[in-house]
Amino acid sequence: MSHNRFLLLDPGAVRPGRVPLPPAFAVKATTADTEGRFSLLEVTLARDIPRHTHHVADECIYVLEGTLEVEFDDRVEHATAGMFVLLPHGIPHALRCGSTPPPRLIQISSPGGWECYLEDLFEAGPAVLTDGALDPVKINPVAAKYEIRYEETGVAAQ
């Protein structure tokens, strides 16, 4: 029953997962908590996210602090504290840090699974990086399981 899924987290508390995530990714509601409907994380975006497409999940972002630069389709927008962004599935987008300190966000993925993808990504470790940056060619084998595809145009894996 739904009342068995009630959660109340203390400030700074996170939901446990299969793989510990860095503090920049605080999981507040897992896919399992919501019966697959969504996952919710508090994220500090310290590293730019390359252009990619979610083929199934919609991504929702509410900016708590700072400025998030959002490349959506063929335009760039700047979302500041209090602003909301809906990134519908099927549309290419990228997320970049637009402020110092980096923006802090609430990120919701529906259906859920985002935290599972992050666990797989962090489990892969530096193997998905080139010169300290996320490498789309190296990320795509991990992302494919979650129906996410990073654009590889102009990118050469090393």
C-alpha positions as CSV (number, residue, x, y, z in Angstrom):
1,M,0.0,0.0,0.0
2,S,1.1,3.6,-0.6
3,H,1.2,4.5,3.1
4,N,4.1,2.0,3.4
5,R,6.2,4.2,1.1
6,F,6.1,7.4,3.2
7,L,9.5,9.0,3.5
8,L,10.7,11.9,5.7
9,L,14.4,12.7,5.4
10,D,16.4,14.8,7.8
11,P,18.3,17.8,6.3
12,G,21.3,16.4,4.4
13,A,20.0,12.8,4.5
14,V,20.1,10.7,1.3
15,R,18.5,7.5,0.2
16,P,20.9,4.6,0.1
17,G,21.8,3.0,-3.3
18,R,23.8,0.2,-4.8
19,V,26.8,2.4,-5.2
20,P,27.6,5.5,-3.0
21,L,27.3,8.7,-5.0
22,P,29.5,11.8,-4.5
23,P,27.8,14.5,-2.2
24,A,27.0,16.5,-5.3
25,F,24.3,13.9,-6.1
26,A,22.0,13.6,-3.1
27,V,19.3,11.1,-3.9
28,K,16.1,12.0,-2.0
29,A,13.6,9.6,-3.7
30,T,14.7,6.5,-5.6
31,T,12.9,4.8,-8.4
32,A,12.0,2.0,-6.0
33,D,10.6,4.5,-3.5
34,T,8.1,5.8,-6.2
35,E,7.3,2.4,-7.8
36,G,9.2,3.5,-10.9
37,R,7.2,6.8,-11.4
38,F,10.2,9.1,-10.8
39,S,13.5,9.7,-9.1
40,L,14.4,13.0,-7.3
41,L,17.9,14.2,-6.6
42,E,19.4,17.4,-5.2
43,V,22.4,18.1,-7.5
44,T,25.3,20.5,-7.4
45,L,26.3,20.8,-11.1
46,A,30.0,21.2,-10.9
47,R,30.8,19.4,-14.2
48,D,29.1,20.3,-17.5
49,I,26.8,17.6,-19.0
50,P,27.4,17.1,-22.7
51,R,24.6,17.3,-25.3
52,H,22.4,14.2,-25.1
53,T,18.9,12.9,-25.5
54,H,16.7,10.9,-23.1
55,H,14.6,8.7,-25.4
56,V,12.1,7.8,-22.6
57,A,12.4,10.0,-19.5
58,D,11.3,13.6,-19.1
59,E,13.8,15.6,-17.0
60,C,12.6,18.4,-14.7
61,I,14.9,20.8,-13.0
62,Y,14.2,23.4,-10.4
63,V,17.1,25.8,-9.7
64,L,17.7,26.4,-6.0
65,E,20.9,28.5,-6.2
66,G,23.2,29.9,-8.9
67,T,22.7,29.9,-12.7
68,L,22.3,26.8,-14.9
69,E,23.0,27.2,-18.6
70,V,20.6,25.0,-20.5
71,E,21.2,24.2,-24.2
72,F,17.9,22.9,-25.5
73,D,17.4,21.9,-29.1
74,D,18.9,25.0,-30.9
75,R,18.9,27.6,-28.2
76,V,20.7,28.4,-24.9
77,E,18.8,29.7,-21.8
78,H,20.0,30.7,-18.4
79,A,17.9,29.5,-15.5
80,T,18.5,31.2,-12.1
81,A,17.3,30.5,-8.6
82,G,13.5,29.9,-8.5
83,M,13.3,29.0,-12.2
84,F,12.0,25.7,-13.5
85,V,13.0,23.8,-16.7
86,L,11.2,20.9,-18.3
87,L,13.3,18.9,-20.7
88,P,11.0,16.6,-22.6
89,H,12.2,13.2,-23.8
90,G,13.4,13.0,-27.4
91,I,14.9,16.6,-27.5
92,P,18.7,17.0,-27.4
93,H,20.0,19.1,-24.5
94,A,23.1,19.9,-22.5
95,L,23.5,21.4,-19.0
96,R,26.4,23.7,-18.0
97,C,27.5,25.5,-14.9
98,G,26.7,29.1,-15.4
99,S,27.8,30.5,-12.0
100,T,30.4,30.3,-9.2
101,P,29.7,28.6,-7.0
102,P,28.1,26.0,-9.3
103,P,24.3,25.9,-9.4
104,R,22.3,23.7,-7.0
105,L,19.2,22.0,-8.4
106,I,16.3,19.7,-7.7
107,Q,16.3,17.2,-10.6
108,I,13.4,14.9,-11.2
109,S,13.4,12.1,-13.9
110,S,10.1,10.5,-14.9
111,P,9.9,7.6,-15.2
112,G,12.6,7.0,-12.6
113,G,16.0,5.4,-13.2
114,W,18.3,8.4,-13.1
115,E,19.9,7.5,-9.8
116,C,20.5,3.9,-11.2
117,Y,22.2,5.4,-14.3
118,L,24.4,7.6,-12.0
119,E,25.4,4.6,-9.9
120,D,26.5,2.8,-13.1
121,L,28.3,5.9,-14.3
122,F,30.2,6.4,-11.1
123,E,30.9,2.7,-10.9
124,A,32.7,3.0,-14.3
125,G,34.9,5.7,-12.7
126,P,37.5,7.5,-14.7
127,A,36.9,5.1,-17.7
128,V,34.1,7.5,-18.9
129,L,36.4,10.6,-18.8
130,T,38.9,12.1,-21.2
131,D,41.2,14.8,-19.8
132,G,38.9,15.1,-16.8
133,A,35.7,15.8,-18.9
134,L,32.8,13.4,-19.5
135,D,33.4,11.7,-22.9
136,P,30.3,10.9,-24.9
137,V,31.9,8.1,-26.7
138,K,32.9,6.4,-23.4
139,I,29.5,7.2,-21.6
140,N,27.2,5.9,-24.4
141,P,27.7,2.2,-23.5
142,V,26.7,2.9,-19.9
143,A,23.8,5.3,-21.0
144,A,22.3,2.9,-23.6
145,K,20.8,0.7,-20.8
146,Y,18.8,3.8,-19.8
147,E,17.9,4.9,-23.3
148,I,20.1,7.9,-23.2
149,R,22.4,8.8,-26.1
150,Y,25.2,11.4,-26.0
151,E,26.1,13.2,-29.2
152,E,29.5,12.0,-30.4
153,T,30.0,14.5,-33.2
154,G,33.5,16.0,-33.2
155,V,34.4,13.8,-30.2
156,A,37.3,11.3,-30.3
157,A,37.7,8.8,-27.6
158,Q,41.2,8.3,-26.3
